[in-house]
Amino acid sequence: MIEAQHLRLFDLARRQIELYPDLPMFGYKRAGQWQYLSTADFLKEVDQLSLGLIELGIQPGEKVGLIADSSVEWHMMDFAIQQIGAVVVAMYPNITDADYQYIFNDAEIKLCVVGTKALYNRINTIKQAIYTLKYIFCIQEAEDIRSWNDLKEIAGDKDTHVLESYRDSISSSDLATLIYTSGTTGKPKGVMLSHDNIVYNVMAARDITPCQAFDRGLTFLPPCHAYERMVVYTYMYIGITIHIAESLDKIGQNIAEVKPHIMTAVPRILEKVYEKIMKTGHELSGVKRKIFDWAVDVADRYDPNPVKRSALYNLKLSIAQKLVLNKWYQALGGHLVTIASGSASLHNKLARMFLAAGIPIYEGYGLTEASPLIAVNHYIHGVRLGTVGLPVKYVEVRLAEDGEILVKGPNVMMGYYKDPEETAKTIIDGWLHTGDIAVLEEDRFIKIIDRKKEMFKISGGKYVTPQPIEKRLVESPFIEQAMVIGDGQKFASAYIVPNYSNLLEWARTQAQDTLSLSKEEFLKQDAVLKKINSEIRLANQHFGNWEQIKKPIILQEEFTIEGGELTPTLKMKRKVILAKYKTLFDQLYHSA
């Protein structure tokens, strides 16, 4: 068996056959039923796809595009490309045509596999502007398109032994994938990650994952996301059966069916789960409602450090769990030992409530350039709320003079594709400059304060760090999204997207005369505006006078990926939002 430190990513499947030959590698839903795929059958498909790529002339080092939602076929294609020495360029299915065109041309993609006919048609439409693209194949079967099966049939009866020479020529230090960053501040950059980069991250993740072979994992985040992709590789390394959720809409149903031991989530998903729990509780009445509210209050005061919990509190917690909180855990399948939260900051209140209910949420931190895991809270060293935990194995972290997180280790990227100048700015003397500002708390737990590029100075000379303020604002059930603004101005303000559904619930008892109004008119009513401003004042109490939000701008529409305000990983595109609402910005500060 190949030693762990010399693994190529595609070796994970063959390693799995050696260690766990009876393991169902993937579970997926077809016609309403869960079906399972063995590792051996998975590899048969992978090899056939590889032979098809070879027959079409795909050479080692050439780039192959992969655009699809989470599916078994995505992972088959991933390994099929890798094991012939070609480079996987994984893209989100929901980015703009302009981004596709830029990435295809920058990476010089020769062949692309997409998930759906709609994506096939999109790429085909812009094909004339993509200089190197020769072939497009679609996983979904449909008329008038080249399908997934066509790619496999191109290989014919070619002997799979031909693949051995391809695999043998690939080193663990070779480029495995190009992942283009979301581009919150300009054109996407192609992050070059080798097999070694990601495998070292996988081994570090395995060390802190309390799961064993034949446990059940559930995946529903896009596998092109560096975080979810590394986690899925970790499942393979451990020998966890990977269940692929049908969709975000059906995630609750799939959790109940699979009863996973482990899954990943982004904070926005966890917020939706929390909001659903609260909504269900608020529909109760009488004694049941009082018990629910009492249990929530107990959970809201939870501290994950047992030393800081009194005997009286533990007694109350035990009662609250028996009466209410344990039902939350059971609703998530009743077997979870880990939910790994990443991609964005997790609200302390949310983490506290879930941990009190026995739901094991561990917040981590990373970025694509680090393959991506840098630090995480985990069961060995415990959870420190408000932090992203400790650096993982093989990863060295230090803070620059200005507080920027610097990272060194075998997980640090090879560089940016075709961009040595940007690479030299980002990796200096072997240290990856992350652009994130942090402080080290007791025992070196890392607390992220903000993005270096997002800090700004108001005209009085004081610095404002938006992220902690935004995080506090959206802890309000009446504020959906918030973006702090005011660079160079007299005071800090914020674009506020209200939580319309929660405000409607509030209005049923507090402002009934507003209920018949349209959303646009409703959000302009004095009573509603006063409610939103009262929530902002509560958040302001936690910050210095210069940081407090004054004269907020209330927006009617949510920031979305489709609207261009969010990246596919749900990060705000600040420049886009500022440009879109520039008129409101100018009106606010010119009248101030």
N, C-alpha and C positions, 0 to 999 in steps of 0.2 A: 504493500500500500504506500502511496506517495506520502512523504512526511508533510505535516501540516504547513510548515513554513515554506514549502515548495509547491503548494497547491496552486493550480490554475482554477479559476472559478468553475469552469465546466467539469473539472474533476470531482466536484461535490456530488454529482449524481452517481458516478462510478464508485466513489468511496462509500456512498450509501448502500449500494448493492452488496459491497463486501461486508459491511458492518451489519446491515439490517435488511437482508434479502426479502423478508416477508412484509416490509413496511409499505402501506399504501402511501405513495408520495404526495398525490394531490387528491382532494375531494372537490367536486364541482356539481352544480345543479343542472340537470337536463330533464325537461318535461316534468318539472315539479318534484323530481327525485334526486337524492344525492347519489352520485356515482364516484367510483374510486379508480385511480390509475396507478399501477405499480411502477416502480422505478425502471424496471426492465422495459416495459411498454413505452414509457416516456422516452427512453434512450433510442428505441427503434425509430420513433418519429423524428427525434433530433438528428439521427444519422442520415435518414432519408432526405431531410431538409438540407443538411450540409452538402450531400451529394448533388442536390439540385442547384445549389449555389455554385458549386465547383463547375458543373456542366455549363452554367451561364457565364463562366469566366471570372467569377469573383476571386480576386487574388489576396493573399495575406497582406494586411496593412490597409486594404481598401475599406471604405466606410459604407455600412448598410444601415438604412433608416428603419426604425421600428416605432409605429404610432398606433397604439391600441390601449383600450382599458384593460384592467386586470383580467387575465384569463390564463388557462393552462397553455394555450397556444403562444402567448407572449413569452412565457418562460422557455418553451421549446425553441422558439426562434432565437432567443437570447443565447442559448447554449450552441445552437446550430451555427450561428455567425462566429462565435468565439472560437470554436474548436477547429476552424479552418484558418485561424489567424487573422480574420477580418475584424473590424472594429464596430461595435454596436453604438449607434447614435439613437438613443431613446428620446422620444419627444412626447409632450402632452397632446392629447387629442383636441384640446380646446384653446390652442394659441391662435394667433392671427395668421392670415395668409402671408402677410409681410414678414412675420417671424419665420414661418416655414421657408419662404424663399431665401431669406438670409442664411438660415442654418444649412439648408441643402447646398447652397453655393459655397459657403464657407468650408463645410466639411467635405465637399466634392462627392456627394452621395451618388452611387451608381445604381443601387437597387433599393427599393423601399417596400416594406410590408405594412399594410394598414389593417385596422380592425373591421371597418364597416364600409358599405358601398358609398355612404355619404362622404367619408374621408377619402375613399378612392377617387370619387368625382372631384373633390376639392384639389387634391394633389395633381390630378390629371389636367385640371383647368389651368394651373399655374406652371405646368411642365415646360412650356415653351420658354419660360424665364429661368429655368433651372438647367445649367449648362452641361452637367455630367449625368443626369438621371436617364437611365435606359429602360428600367423595368419597374413596374408597380404590381404587387400582388395583394390580394385581399383575403383575410381570414374568413369573412362572411361569404357564403355561397350566394351568388346572384347572377342574373343574366348579363351578358355583354361586358363582363369584367374577367380579368385573369385571377383565378382563385388560388387559395392556399393549396388545394389539391393539385393544381396545375404545376406548382413549384415542386411538389413531391414527385409527380409523374415525370418531370423532365429528367430526373435521375435515372429512370428506367430500372434495369436490373444490375446496375453498377455495383461491384463488390464493395462492401463497407470497409474492407481491409485497406483500401486506398486512403482512408481517413487516418490511419495510424501514423503515416509519415507526416501528415499535416499536424497532428497533435504533438508528435515527438519534436517538431521544430519550434514549438511555442515555449518560451521561457516565462516563468512567473513574473519576471520584471517587464514583460512586454505590455504595450498599451492594450487594454481590454475594452474600454468604452470612452466615448466622449459624451459628457452631460453638459448641455448648455444651460447656464444660469438663467433665472427668470427675467433678469433685466429690469430691476426697479429703477435703475439710474442710467439707462442707455441701452446700447445693443447687447444682446446676449453674448457671453464669453464661453468658449468651449473648454470645459475642465477636463484635462486628460488624466484618467485614472488607470493604473496598471492592475494586473491581477493581485500583485503583492499589496498594493494600497488597500484594496477592499478586503482581502483575506485576513490581513492583520487586524482590521477592524472587526471582522467576523469572529476571530479568536478572542478578541477583547470582550465582545458582546456575549460570547458563550460563557465566559468566566463569571458573569454577573446575572445570568438568566437561570432562574430556579425551575427549569423544565428538563425532562428526560426524553429519550427516544420513545416514540409511539404516543406522546402527548398530542393534543390537538391545538393547532394554531388557526386563526382566522385572519385573512387579509382582505382589505377592501380599498385601501389607498392606492393611487396609481403606481405601478411598479417602476415607472420611469423616474419617480422621485428617488433620489439617492438614499434617503432614509429607509423607505419601505423596501427598496431593492436589497440593501444590505441586510435588513431584518429577515427577508425571505431566504437569502443565502445562509443566514444563521440558523433558521429553521432546518434547512437541508443539512447543515453541519451537525446539528444535534440529533436529527432524525425525527423531527416533528412532522406530522401529517398536515399539509397546508390546505386548508379549506378556503376556497375563493368565493367571497360573498357575491350575491347576484347583482346588487346595486346598493347605493346609499339608502334608497327608499325602503329596501327590504332588509337592512342591516339588523334591525330588532328581531325580525322573524328568524334570520339566519343564526343569530347568537343563541336564540332559544333552541334551535335545532341542533347546532353543533356543540353547544356547551363548551366553548374553548377554554383552554388553560392559559392561553396567551394571545394578545392581539395588540395592535398599535392604534393610535388615534391622534388626531390633531385637536387642539383645544376647542375649535369651533364645533366639532362633533360632540365633544363632552359637554359643551354648553347647551347644545340642543337636547341631550339626554337629561341634563339637570332641569332645563326649562319644562320639559315634559313631566318630570317627577313633580315639580312645584305646581304645575297646572292641575295635575291629578289630585294633589293634596288640597289645593284651594277649592276644588269642587266638592270636598267633603263638608259636612255640617255637624253642628252639635258637639258631642263629646269626641267623636272621631277627629274632627277638625282641630280641637284643642290638643289632643294627643299628638297629632301630626306636627302642629306648630311647636309644641314642647320638644319633640324629638329633633326637629330641625334646629332649634335653638341650642340643644345639647351638642349636636354635630358641629354647629358653627363655632363652638369653643374648643374643639378638639385640637390637641397637640400630639404629633406623632412620637414625640420623645416621652416615653412612659414615666421618666423621672419627674417630668413637669406636670403630671396629672395627679390630683389628690385622690385619696381613697373614696371620698364622697362623689367626686366627679366620675370615677370609674364605675361606681354603683349606678349612677344616673345613666351612664353610657350603656351599661349592660341592659338596663330596662328599656332604653330607647331602641337599642338594637333588636331586642326581642319583639317589641311592639310595632316598630316601623322600619328601622334601617336595614335589617336583614333581608327585607323584601326587595330592596334595591339591588342587593348583591345577587339574590336569586333571579331577578329580572334579567341579569347579565349572564345567565347560564348556571350560576352557582358553583363553578369550578375554577374561576380565574385566579391565577397566582401572579400575573403581571399584566398591566396595561402600560405600554411604553408611550409616553406622550412627548411629541416633539414638533418641530417646524415653527412653532410660535410660543410665546409666553403663556403659561397656564396660570389662571387667577388663583391666588391663595385660598380664597373662599371656596372655590370649586374643589380644589385638592383636599382641603380640610373636610368638607362634607362627605366626599367619596371615601376618603381614608377612614373616617369615623364609621362608615357603613361596611367596612371590611373590603372595600373595592381597592385593590392594590395598584394605585397609580404612581408611576415613577417618571418624573419629568427629567428630560435630558436636553443636551445642547450639542449642536454640530453645524457644519456647513459642507456643501458639496465638495469644496476644495480639501476637506479633511476626511473624505470617504464614507460617511460624513461625521461619525460619532467622535466627540471630544470628551464629554463629561456626562454623567447621569447620576441621579439618586437611585439607589438600589437596596435590595433587602439585606445585603451584608453589612453595609455601613449606615443604614437607616436613611430616613427622609428628613431633609432640612427645608421646610417650606420657604418659598421665596428664592430658593437657589436652584441651580441646575446640577447640583451634586459635585462629585469629585471626578478628576480626570480618570479615564479608563486606562487599562493596561496598555503599555507601549507608547502612551501619549504623554508628552511633557508639556506643561503649561506654565507660563510666567506672564506677569503684567508689565507693560511698558510704563514709562514715566507718566504718561497721560491716562493710564488705566486700560489701554487697549490689550485685549487678550492675544498673546502670541503662542503659537503651537508648533511643536517639533515632534517628529516621529515617522515611522514607516508608512503611516496612513496619509501623509501630506502629498498632495497631487504632484504629478510630473511637471505640471505647468499649464498655462493657457495655450490652446492650439493656435498656431500661427501668430502668437502675440508675445514675443520675448520681452518686449518693453514693459507690458503690464505684469508679466510673470516676475520680472526683476523688481518691480515696485511692491509686489505682494509677498514674495519669499525673499527675505534678506538674511544672509548668513545662516540659511537653513531654517529660519523661523517664519512660519506662515502668519502674516498680519491679518487678523480676522475682520477688523473694522468694528468689533464689538467692544464696548467699554464695560468694565466689571470691577468689583471689589472682591477680595478674598475674605470670607468670614472665618469665624473660629474653625480650626481643623482644616483650613484651606478649601472649604466649600465655596463654589463660585457663584456669585450673585451678579447677573447681568443688569447693567443700569440703562444702557441705550446703545444705539448704533452711532459710531463716531461721526458719520456724515449727516446724521439727523439732528444732532445737537445744534442749537442756534443761540444767538445773542440778541437780546432786545436792546433798544436804543440807549437804555440806562447803563449798559455794559455788563449786565448779569446774564449768565448762561442758563438756558432752559433745556432740560433733557425730556423730550416728549414721552418716551415709552412708559415710565412709571406713572405719569399723569394719565395717559390713555388707558393704562391697565386699571387704574383706580376708577376712572369714569365708567368703563364698561362693566364694572362690578355691579352697577345699578341695574336692576331689572328693567328699567325704563329707557336705558341707553343701549342701542344695538352696536354702534360703531362710533369711534371718535378719532379725530386726527388733529393734534395740536399744531397751531400756526402762530406766526408773529415774528419771523426773522427780520431784525432791524427795525421793528415797530416799537411803539411806546409800551405795549403790554401783550401778554400771551392770550390768545383766544383758541377756539377749536371749532372745527366742523363737527356737528353732532347729528348722527342718524338715530332718531328715536326708535324704540321698540314699539311699533304700532299696535301689535296685538296685546301686549301687556298694558299699554296706555288705555286701550279700549276696555279691558277688564276693570282697570281703576275707575274709568269714567262711569261705569255702570252704577257705582255707589257714590261717586264724588262729583260727577259733572254730567248728569244724565241728559241735559239739554244739548250736549254735543254729539250724541250717539247717532243722530240721523244725518250728520254731515258727511260729505266726501272726505277721503283721507287728506286731501290738500287743505280743505277748509278746517278740518278737525285739528291739524297740527299748527294752525295759525291762531287758535282760540287762546284767550288770555289764561284761562284756567289750566289748560294743557301746558302752555309755555311756563307758567309759574311752577308747575309740577316738575318739569324738566330742569328748570333753574334751581329749584330746591335740591335736586339730586346732585347738580354740579357743585352747589355750595357745600354739600356734605363731603364731596371728594376734595374740594379746595382746602379743607381743614388740615389735610395731611402735607401741605406744601407751603413753602415760603411765599411771601406776598407777591414777589415778582413772577412766581411760577403759576399763580392762581389764574384760572380761566375767567376772563371778563368778556361780557357781551358775546356769548357763543352764537354761531351761525347754525340755525336748524335747517337740515336738508330733508327733502321729501323722499329721496330714493336711496336705497342701499348701495354701498360700494360692491361691485360684482366683478367676476372674471370677464363675463360677456360685455360689460360696460367699459372694460379696459382699466378700471380703478384698482383691481387686484391681480396679482400674479397667480399662476396655477397653484402655487402653494399658499395662497390666501394672504400674502403680504401686501400691504398698501403701496401702490405706486404714487409716492408723494408728489412728484413733479406733475404727473397726469392729473391728479386730484386738484392741485393748486391751479393748473391751467384751466381745468374744466369750470372751476368756481371762482375764477379770477375777478369777475365782476362783483360778486358778493364780498370778496376779500377787499377790493378797492373801496367799495361803498362803506364797509365797516371802518377801515382805518382812515379814510379821507374825512369821514364825519366825526371821528374821535377827537 
